[in-house]
Amino acid sequence: MNEQIDQATDEDPKMKTGGFFTVNLSQIDSMVMQEAGAEEVMAYLVLARGCGKNSTTAHGANSIANRTGLTHYKAEQSMEWLIDGGYILKHEGVEGKKRLSRWQLTEQMDEHELALANALMDGIGRGKDNPPLTRIYNEVGMGNHMMLKDARLDALMVLLHLYRHHLMADYGGVNPRAGIFRNWQAADNFNGEQVVDVEGTNAALYEIEGGSNTMYLKFAEEALFYVADTEERNVRFWDAFHNLHKLGFMYEVTQVWSGNPEKDNKAEPLYTLYIHDRHARESEPYLSKAIHSAAIRRGAMDAYVEFSHIGLGTDRGESANIGSGKFRFIAHKKVGGFPLGIYRLRFRAGTKDTGKGILAENIRVKHWESILAKL
C-alpha cells in the first residue's frame, strides 16, 4: 500500500522524500524458496511499489525495466514467472476509452510486513537516472563466492532482512541484537592513556578505535535461508554486506550504549558519537564535536595537539583522531559506557516510526549536550 508523508530525506538533506509502500517479506522468502532469482524479486518489488489500497498496480514490464536495469525481455520473463507461481494475477479494465491491464498481488500481510521507501525503487535527485535496484543489478561485485547471479540475489535478501530489523526510534539503526554490528574497543591516546578523568567532575574521557564486524549466525540463516551449506552461507553473507556498504545502501554510526546489548537486555543507546558518512553528518545529530569542546574546556584534551591539523583537509572542529580511526566519548567514570558500531540504512520509509526515530536521535544528543555544557 502506498502512503505519502513529507519529511526530510535520508539520501540528500536538501531533498524532500516522497511516500513509501509495504511489501510482505514472507511472500518474498516463499518466492526465493521456489527458486526466484534477483530478477523475479526485483520485478515483484516494483509491482508492489505501484500498488494502491486494493493491492492492484498498473506497473508492468516497462516500469520494471526502468527501475531495475533488466531488459524489457527479462522484465517480461520475470512477470511470467510471477504469474505461473500465482504471485500476481492479471486484471483487464476500462478507464474512460482506454483498456488497461492491471496486476494484483496475491500476498497476505503478516507480521513481516516491510515499509520501503519509494526512493528505493525510483531513485532520488541525481540518482533517478541510476535507481538503487539498478545499481544492485549492474554494480554488485561477485566477491569470494564468484557467482554474479547469486551476488545479486544475496544483496537483495540481506538488504530486505536488514530493513526488517531497522528500528530508528529504539536503536538509531539496525538492531544489534538481530545479529550485525561493529565492535569498538579501548585504545591509547597521544599520551598512552585509555581513560582520562575530567577533573572536578564525575565524568571521564574514553579513547576507542574500531574493531571487526560481528555477525550472528542466526542473521545469516534468516537472510540467506536458501543456502544450505553454513560455510558458503557465511561467505555469501559477507559478500552481500560489503556490496551494500560499497554501493551506499547503509553507513555506520558509532554509538555509546549504557551496556553491552549482547549481554544486557536493558542496555540502550545513550547517544550517537559519530556518523561515518559525509552527507548524513549534514542532517543527522552526533556528539563528537561537543565532546571535544567540553574536554578541552575541562583540560582533558590539548587543543593544540588535537587541532593543529585544521586547514589540512579535516572537517573543522573534528579531532585529528578522526582520520586515524580513533574516537573519544564521555561517560560516568564509574559506570562507563559501551561503544558500538550500528548500521543505518540510507533509504528510509517516511513512516511515523521513522519520524519518531529522528526525533529520538535529536533528543538523545540534546540531552547529552546539556550534560556536557554543565561539566
N, C-alpha and C positions, 0 to 999 in steps of 0.2 A: 504494500500500500504506500502510495506517495504522500508525503507531507511537505509543507513549506514553512520554514521558520527562518527569520532574518537574524543573523548574528555574525560576528567576525569569524572569518575562516581560519583554519589552521595551516592551509597551504601558503597563503600570502596575506600578511596582516593588512595590506592595502585593499584587498578584495572583500566582497561580501559573499557569503555562502548561499547556496540555493537550498533545495529540500533534501529529503532522504527517502529511501524506500526500505521495505523489510523483505527478508528472504528467510526461508526455512533451512537452517543448516542441516538438520536431519535428512531433509529431502536431498540435499546435495551429497551428503555422505552415502545415501542409498544409491544415487546415480553412480558414484565412483565405485561402489561395491559391484555394480553391474557393468564395470569397465568403461565408464565415461572417461574421456581424456580432458585435457585443458580446453579443447575446442568446444566440447559439449557443456562444460561448466561455465565457460565464458558466455556462450550463447544463452544459457539459462539465466545468468545474472543480468544480461542486457534486457531480456524479455521481462524479468521481474522489475527492472528499473522503470519500465514503461507502464506498469500495472496501476490501475485505479482501484477503487474500493471493492469492485466485483471480481478482482483477480484476472481481468482481461487486459490485453495490451495490443496496441496497433504496431508495436515494434516487430520487425521481421528481419529477413536476411540483410537488407541494406543497413539497418541500424547496427546489427551485429558486426558487419564488415567494417563500418565506420568507426566503431569503438574498440575493436579488438586486434586489428592487424590481420585478421583472417581474410582470405579472398572471398568474393561473393559465392563462389562454388563451395568452398569449405563451410561457409556460414549456412548454406542450404543443406549441406550434408549433416551438419550438426543438428539442425532443426528436424530433419528426417529421423535422426536417432532419437531425439526427444519425443517425437510423435510415436514412433514404434515402441518406445518404452512406456508410453502412457503418461509422460510428464507434462505434456501440453496437448490441448485439443483445439481443433480449428473451428471457428465460427464465421459464417458468412452473414453480412448485414448490409443494410442500405442506409446511407446518410445523405439526405437531400436526393440528388440524382445519381450519386456515386455509390457503386457497390464496393464495400470494404471487406477485407479479410482481417479478422482479429483472432488472437490466440488467447486461450485461457489456461493458466497454470492450475494444475490439479493438486497442488500441495495443501496440506492441512497445517495450520500454525500450531506450534507446540512451545515447550519451554526453551528451545534452542533457536527461537526467532532472533535474527540479527537485524539491527538497523544500520544500513550502509549509506554513506553519502552519495548523492547523485554524482558528485565530482569524481568519485572513484571510477565511474563509468565514462563520464563525459570529459574529464579534464577541466582545468580552470585556468583562466588567463592565457598565458603563452602555452600552457600545457594542453590546450584544446586541440592543437594540431598533432599531438602525440599523447593520447589519453593513457592513464595508468595501466589499463589492461593491455593496451598495445605495447607498452614498454615491457611488461612481463612476457608477452608472446615473442617479441622481437629481440629483447636485450638480455634475457637471463643467460648466465653462463652455465656450462654443463657441469662444472665443479668436479669433485673427485669421482662422482658416480659415472660421469662421461656419457650421459644419455639426455639429449636435449628434450625429447618428448616427456620424459619423467620430470626433468627440471621445471618445466612449465607448470605441470600439474601440481608438483610438490610446493612450488612457491605460492600458488593459489590457495591450496588447502591449509598451509601453515598460516597464511595471511588471514583467512576466514576464521580459523580457530584462535588466532591472536585477538581478533575482534570480539570473539565470544567472551574473552576474559579481560577486555579493555574497560576499566572502571575508573574514569577520571575523578569522580567525586570521592571515591574511597581510597584510591591508591595513586592518583595522578598519572595513570598509565595502565599497562598490563599488570594484573595481579601477580606479584612474585610467587605467591603460594600456588599458582596454577602451574608453575614449572619453568619459567625462564627469567633470568635476571643476571646482572653482572656483580661480582664481588669487588668490594673496595677494602683496602687493608691499611694498617698503620705504616707510616713512612717517616724518615728522618727529615727535618727541616735543614736550613742552611747551617745551623749550629749543632746539628746532630741530635736534636731533640724531637720526640714524637708528640709530646704534650707540654704545653706552656700555660702555666696558671695566669689568669688575668688578674693582676694584683688588685687587692681591695674589693674583689667580688667573689661570688661562689661559682664563677664560670672558668672554663679552660678552653684553650685553642688546640685543636687536634689536627695533626698532619696526616694526610692519607694519599694513596695512589691507587690507580685502577688495577684490578686483578683480572682473572679469567671469567668468561661467561659460564654460567651454570644452567644446565637443563635437566629437569627431572625426566626420567624415562617415561613417566605417565603422560607427559605432554606430547612427546614424540608418538607415543602409542595412540593418543587421541587424534592428533592431526594427520598422521600418516598410517592410519589403521590398516590400510590396504597393502602395506609392505610387511610380509610375514617374517622375514629374517631380521633379528634385532640389530645386528651389526650394520647391515645395509640400511635399515631404517634410520639409525643414528647418523650415518654418513650423509644420507639424503636430507635429513632434517637440517644439518648444519649448512649444507649446500644451499637449501632454500632460505635459511635465515640470513646468510651472508648476501644472497641475491637481493632479498628485500631491503636489507640495510644499504647496500650499494646503490640500489635504484631509488632510494629516498622514501620508502613507504613507512619508515619508522626512524626514530632517533632516540638516543639515550638521554635521560635526565638523572643526574646524581642527586639522591635524596638523603636526608638524615632521618632515621626512624627512631622510635622510642626503644626498640629492641629488635632482636633477630626474628623476622617473621617465620623462619623455618622452625623455630623452637618455641616461640611465644605467640599464642593465638590472639592475644590482646595487643600485640605490637602494631603501631600505626605510624604513618609518615608525619614527621614534625614540620618539615619544610623542604622545598627544593633548593639545593645548594647551587647547582649549575646546570645549564641546558646546553648540550653538545650539538647545537645546530644554530647557525648564524641567523637564519630567518626567524626561527622560533624565539630566539632571545629578544627580538624586537617587540614581541607582543605578549610573551608569557613571563610570569614573575619568577625571579630567583634571588638568592640572598648573598652570593659571594662578594659582591662589591660592598654591601653594607657590613659584612663581617670584616672585611679588610679595613674599612674605615674605623669600626669600633676597636679592632685590635691595635691599630696604630695609635688611636686616641688614648688607649689604656697602656701603651708601651709594650704590648705583647708581640708586635711586629716592628721592624725597622723600615721606615718609609723609603729611605734612600736605597737600601739593598733591594727592596721589593719593586720599586717603580722607576728606577733609573733607566729602564729599557723603554719608557714611553716615547713614542715617536719612531720606534723601530719596527712597527707593524703590528703590535699587540693592541687590542681594544683598550682605550683609555679607561683607567680605573681598575683594570684587571691586573692581578699579580703576575710577576714573571713566572711563577709556578704553573700558570695555566698552560703555557707552552711545553712545560716539562711533563705534563700529565699528573702533577701533584695538586692537591687542593687542601683547603683548611675549612673546618667547621667549628662552631662554638656550641658547647653544651655544658650542662651542670658538671662540675669537676668530680662529684661523687657518683652521679648516676650515669654520666656519659651519654653517648648516642651511637647509633648503628648506621654507618653509611652503606648505601645500596644503589646500584645502577638499575633504574626502571626503564622499560622501553615504552615509548609513547608513539602511537600511530598518528600519521600525519593527516589522512583524510578521515575526518570525524563527522558523523551524522549530527545535524543540528537539533538533537533531541533535548528535552528538558533536563535529562540526566547529564548531558554534555555541558549544558549551561551551568548546572549545579557544580560540575567538576571544575570548571574555570573559576567560578566564584569561590569554591573551597580552596583552590590553589592560592588565590589572592588573599583570602582570609588567613591562611597559614603563614604566608610570607609577611603580611602586615603585622600579624601578632608578634612574630619574632623580630621584626624591625623595631617594634615598640620596646621589646625586651632589650635589644642591643642599644637603643638610644638611652636607656636608663642605667646602663652599666657604669 
